[in-house]
């Protein structure tokens, strides 16, 4: 999904970053790099501070969660996306920012995974799927996104429910857009991930005009407040 043959604006070309020059750890986004993130978002969308913060969070959480979301959904392999293991840069003007993973990032797997037998120091074997999902939540949400959410909330007083709605939406879109590469039910996968992250009440999966699953949000990313208002497809204000 993340090989060299497919470049995805927003992610490092092969997902892993082997040369960290020009990158910084995601831990810095919650403190010294937060102003830069919000200023870049404000310029990009010509947005007021609260809208710039909401849209920056929406973009960041989509890309930050995607490797764990798709790793779990496709192979029950979860890269441990704590903020120390995620790298960020602002070098590519196409996306708001680009994310990559440290080359030595640990990956959590189940006991029946072939990687569990390798004894590789990067492989963390957990006993069952409940524990795997707990590791996903602990590293992605508790030790990575929640500190950033709190920093943004303190800076612009955006509601935490509003922000978590974008996380819920991003997780759902990540699964639905990759449905062809994911075994089993997309709806069940989204529900499982949402419950693990505690965001299960913030979106609904609804059929679109072609009968395919789509996302209906219960909170708003504030794109409608832009000088050229944008109402997202699944926006709750329509």
C-alpha positions in Angstrom: 0.0 0.0 0.0 2.9 2.4 0.7 5.5 1.1 -1.7 7.9 3.2 -3.9 5.7 2.7 -6.9 2.9 4.8 -5.6 3.6 8.3 -4.4 1.0 9.7 -2.0 1.3 13.4 -1.3 1.2 13.7 2.5 3.3 10.6 3.2 7.0 9.9 2.7 7.6 8.0 -0.6 8.2 4.6 1.0 6.6 5.5 4.3 9.8 4.9 6.2 12.4 7.8 6.5 16.0 6.5 6.4 17.7 9.9 6.4 16.1 12.2 9.0 17.8 15.4 8.0 15.1 18.0 7.2 12.5 16.2 9.3 11.4 16.8 12.9 9.7 14.6 15.4 5.9 14.9 15.7 6.4 15.7 19.4 7.4 19.2 18.4 4.0 19.9 16.8 2.5 20.3 20.2 4.9 23.0 21.3 7.5 24.8 19.2 6.2 23.8 15.8 2.5 24.5 16.5 2.7 28.1 15.5 4.3 27.1 12.2 1.6 24.5 11.5 -1.2 26.9 12.3 0.4 29.8 10.3 0.9 27.5 7.3 -2.7 26.4 7.5 -4.0 30.0 7.8 -2.1 31.0 4.6 -3.0 27.8 2.7 -6.8 28.3 3.2 -6.8 32.0 3.9 -8.6 31.0 7.1 -9.3 32.6 10.5 -7.3 31.0 13.3 -10.0 28.7 14.6 -10.8 27.4 11.1 -7.1 27.1 10.2 -6.6 25.0 13.4 -9.5 22.8 12.6 -8.4 22.1 9.0 -4.8 21.6 10.1 -5.9 19.0 12.6 -8.1 17.3 10.0 -5.3 17.0 7.5 -2.7 15.9 10.1 -4.9 13.3 11.8 -5.8 11.7 8.5 -2.2 11.1 7.4 -1.0 10.3 10.9 -3.6 7.6 11.5 -3.5 6.1 8.0 -0.5 3.7 8.5 -2.0 2.2 11.7 -5.5 2.1 10.3 -4.5 0.3 7.1 -1.9 -1.8 8.8 -4.6 -3.1 11.2 -7.3 -3.4 8.6 -5.2 -5.2 5.9 -2.8 -7.4 7.9 -3.4 -7.0 11.7 0.0 -5.3 11.9 0.1 -1.9 13.7 3.1 0.4 13.5 3.4 2.1 17.0 2.7 5.7 16.0 3.7 7.5 19.1 4.9 11.0 18.4 8.5 10.0 18.8 8.2 7.6 16.0 6.5 9.9 13.5 8.5 12.5 11.5 7.1 15.6 9.8 8.3 18.2 7.3 6.8 21.1 5.5 9.1 20.8 2.4 6.4 19.7 -0.2 4.1 22.6 -1.0 1.3 20.3 -2.3 0.1 18.9 1.0 -0.1 21.0 4.2 2.7 18.7 5.6 4.4 15.4 4.9 4.6 12.6 7.4 6.9 9.6 7.5 7.9 6.9 10.0 11.2 6.4 11.6 13.0 3.5 10.0 13.3 1.6 13.3 9.6 2.1 14.3 8.2 -0.9 16.3 5.3 -2.9 14.8 2.8 -4.8 16.9 1.6 -8.2 15.6 -0.4 -11.1 16.7 1.1 -14.4 17.8 0.1 -16.2 14.6 1.8 -13.6 12.4 4.9 -14.9 10.6 6.7 -11.8 11.8 6.1 -13.0 15.4 8.6 -15.9 14.8 11.4 -13.8 13.5 12.6 -12.5 16.9 13.3 -9.1 15.2 13.7 -6.4 17.9 11.2 -4.1 16.0 8.4 -6.7 16.3 6.2 -6.5 19.4 4.0 -9.6 19.8 0.7 -9.0 21.6 -1.6 -11.8 22.8 -4.8 -11.0 20.9 -6.7 -8.4 18.8 -7.9 -6.6 21.9 -4.3 -6.0 22.9 -3.4 -5.0 19.4 -6.1 -2.4 19.3 -5.1 -1.2 22.8 -1.6 -0.6 21.4 -3.0 1.3 18.5 -4.9 3.6 20.8 -2.1 4.0 23.3 0.5 5.0 20.7 -1.6 6.9 18.1 -4.2 8.6 20.3 -3.0 8.7 23.9 0.7 9.5 23.4 0.5 11.3 20.0 -2.8 12.9 19.0 -4.3 13.8 22.4 -1.3 16.1 23.4 -1.6 17.8 20.0 -5.4 18.1 20.4 -5.0 19.7 23.9 -2.4 22.1 22.6 -4.7 23.2 19.7 -7.7 23.4 22.1 -5.7 25.6 24.5 -4.6 27.9 21.6 -7.9 28.5 19.8 -10.5 27.0 22.1 -11.9 24.6 19.5 -14.2 22.0 21.0 -12.6 18.7 21.5 -15.6 16.9 20.1 -15.3 18.9 16.9 -11.7 17.9 16.6 -12.3 14.2 17.4 -15.0 14.2 14.7 -12.3 14.8 12.1 -10.3 11.9 13.5 -13.3 9.6 13.2 -14.0 10.8 9.7 -10.4 10.3 8.6 -10.3 6.8 10.0 -13.5 5.9 8.2 -12.3 7.4 4.9 -9.0 5.7 5.2 -10.7 2.3 5.4 -13.4 3.0 2.7 -10.9 4.4 0.2 -8.8 1.2 0.5 -11.7 -1.3 0.7 -10.3 -3.3 -2.3 -7.1 -4.1 -0.4 -8.9 -4.9 2.9 -10.4 -8.3 3.7 -13.8 -8.5 5.4 -16.4 -5.8 6.0 -15.3 -2.2 5.8 -18.2 -1.2 8.0 -17.1 -3.6 10.7 -13.5 -2.5 10.5 -14.5 1.1 10.9 -16.7 0.3 13.9 -13.9 -1.7 15.5 -11.3 1.1 15.0 -13.8 3.8 16.2 -14.6 1.8 19.4 -10.9 1.4 20.1 -10.3 5.1 19.7 -13.5 6.1 21.6 -14.9 8.1 18.6 -17.7 5.7 17.6 -20.5 8.3 18.0 -19.1 11.0 15.8 -19.9 9.8 12.3 -22.3 7.4 10.6 -21.7 5.2 7.6 -24.5 5.8 5.1 -25.1 4.6 1.5 -24.4 7.1 -1.3 -26.4 7.4 -4.5 -24.6 4.3 -5.9 -25.2 2.2 -2.8 -21.6 2.5 -1.6 -20.8 3.3 2.0 -20.0 7.0 2.6 -19.3 9.1 5.7 -21.9 11.3 7.4 -20.3 13.5 10.0 -21.9 14.7 13.2 -19.4 17.6 13.7 -18.0 20.1 11.3 -14.4 20.8 10.2 -15.3 24.5 9.7 -14.4 24.6 6.0 -17.7 26.4 5.4 -16.3 29.4 7.2 -13.5 30.0 4.6 -13.7 33.1 2.3 -14.7 30.6 -0.5 -16.9 28.4 1.6 -16.6 24.7 1.2 -19.2 22.2 2.3 -17.7 18.8 2.5 -19.7 15.9 1.1 -20.5 14.4 4.5 -20.9 17.7 6.4 -23.4 17.8 9.2 -24.6 21.4 8.3 -26.1 20.6 4.9 
